[in-house]
Amino acid sequence: MTSRRQFLVVGAAASLFKPARARAAKTAGTDYPYAEFDARIARRDFRDITRDVLPTPAMIVDLDLFEKNVKTMADHAKANGVHVRPHVKIHKSVDVARRQIAQGAIGLTCATMAEAELMSGAGIKHVLWTKQPAGVNNISRAVALSKKDPTFMFVVDDPQVVDWVEEAAAARNARLKIAVSVFAGLTRQGIAAGQPALELAQKVAASKRMDFEGFMAYSGGAAHTKTWQVRRARSADDLAGVRETAELAHRAGLPVNIVSGGSTGTYNIDHENGLTELEAGSYVFMDTAYFAIGGKDDDSVYTDFKGALTVLTTVDSKRHPNGATIDYGNKAMNRPTDKVKGMPWLEVASQGAEYGILKWTEAGRDLKLGERVEIYCTNLDTSTNVYDRYYVARGEQIVDVWPIMGRSGAAQR
Ligand SMILES: Cc1ncc(COP(=O)(O)O)c(C=O)c1O
């Protein structure tokens, strides 16, 4: 994993860039002292590190837009009496998570045990893991993390898993916080709503080692449903079951502390559907799949949250009319549904692992060799997963670098 510590250790022997040299680098063909690049970053000395000298492809976070997105969600939550427990799967970054917590998020939602370990290990409390452990690896780790961090919570959707984790918790003398995962339209997980979910909740509540916390129901099908009205109807439909289950649990005398779910697409819908907290994730950066769903006031484009993340690329060959080659291929998660920032006349296509093509049909358009072009990716989850850092920008200037949880370190496994 690319950790902040790794960034820091390379810093010691670095020397400062000369501003003049950095300025010269803005002209293609000139030199730039890249041997010192990571050392500068490790020392958080970002002078003369501007967008135009970054290695590409690189992920860029527009800090102002990112901060605006986090605040928009926080303000919405406050105004509507719902909590935010944002999903980290789309950013995999402790730096992003800390900023979400600073704006009032009550904890974090994670897709993998590795994400949960990373976030909890960074000192962030109330991490919810929304997948049940079903093998010795995840069961042992979920129990170990529960012991180390009593605020950690995970879900179950099967009585068999309750028995397994109970046994593992007894062996380690651990106490577990458990939510029951209820089906909400996606066939990937969740026990049937109503009596089956209630019985599972009662089994958890009756266990010696577990505290029953409430329910989790992710209505992922609603998240990207186009047009706000259709999305609203779909979400109400998908969440009707968990709503009924929570009422049954109340009547049966179970404490229901949370009903967790929701998404960036349904953030301004799901407080109507009985959720007490939103697991939205993509809102911090946004991607083209989300731009296309339409907002409450505009069916054609979703503008509640701004595109704060782009992949910076370089035009590195121009040998054919109405097209230019960029260094953004399959390894960089090139997708035909990606969009080019500020240049809607361009279409994105892949030409292999390291090559992408930008094409256009409009007369009078062109791109220059060496030009920097920024791409909005289609799906944040899969794109951020293949990069190791965010370059955080204010205008042209890089003001910070945030590591993305790595793919090869222990925490990823
Ligand atoms: C369990 C869970 N909750 C919530 C979300 C919502 O995330 P987003 O706001 O990025 O759509 C996801 C996304 O896949 C998820 O898997």
The ligand as an SDF file (V2000), in Angstrom:
LIG
                    3D

 16 16  0  0  0  0  0  0  0  0999 V2000
  -23.2150   -1.1130    0.2280 C   0  0  0  0  0  0  0  0  0  0  0  0
  -23.1940    0.1650   -0.5330 C   0  0  0  0  0  0  0  0  0  0  0  0
  -23.7480    1.2670    0.0160 N   0  0  0  0  0  0  0  0  0  0  0  0
  -23.7800    2.4310   -0.6300 C   0  0  0  0  0  0  0  0  0  0  0  0
  -23.2400    2.5760   -1.8940 C   0  0  0  0  0  0  0  0  0  0  0  0
  -23.4470    3.8960   -2.5760 C   0  0  0  0  0  0  0  0  0  0  0  0
  -22.4050    4.4760   -3.1510 O   0  0  0  0  0  0  0  0  0  0  0  0
  -22.5480    5.6270   -4.2500 P   0  0  0  0  0  0  0  0  0  0  0  0
  -23.0290    6.8200   -3.5410 O   0  0  0  0  0  0  0  0  0  0  0  0
  -21.1460    5.7410   -4.7150 O   0  0  0  0  0  0  0  0  0  0  0  0
  -23.4720    5.1520   -5.3180 O   0  0  0  0  0  0  0  0  0  0  0  0
  -22.6340    1.4780   -2.5020 C   0  0  0  0  0  0  0  0  0  0  0  0
  -22.0410    1.5920   -3.8460 C   0  0  0  0  0  0  0  0  0  0  0  0
  -21.7400    0.6690   -4.5330 O   0  0  0  0  0  0  0  0  0  0  0  0
  -22.6050    0.2430   -1.8100 C   0  0  0  0  0  0  0  0  0  0  0  0
  -22.0570   -0.8620   -2.3490 O   0  0  0  0  0  0  0  0  0  0  0  0
  1  2  1  0
  2  3  1  0
  2 15  2  0
  3  4  2  0
  4  5  1  0
  5  6  1  0
  5 12  2  0
  6  7  1  0
  7  8  1  0
  8  9  2  0
  8 10  1  0
  8 11  1  0
 12 13  1  0
 12 15  1  0
 13 14  2  0
 15 16  1  0
M  END
$$$$
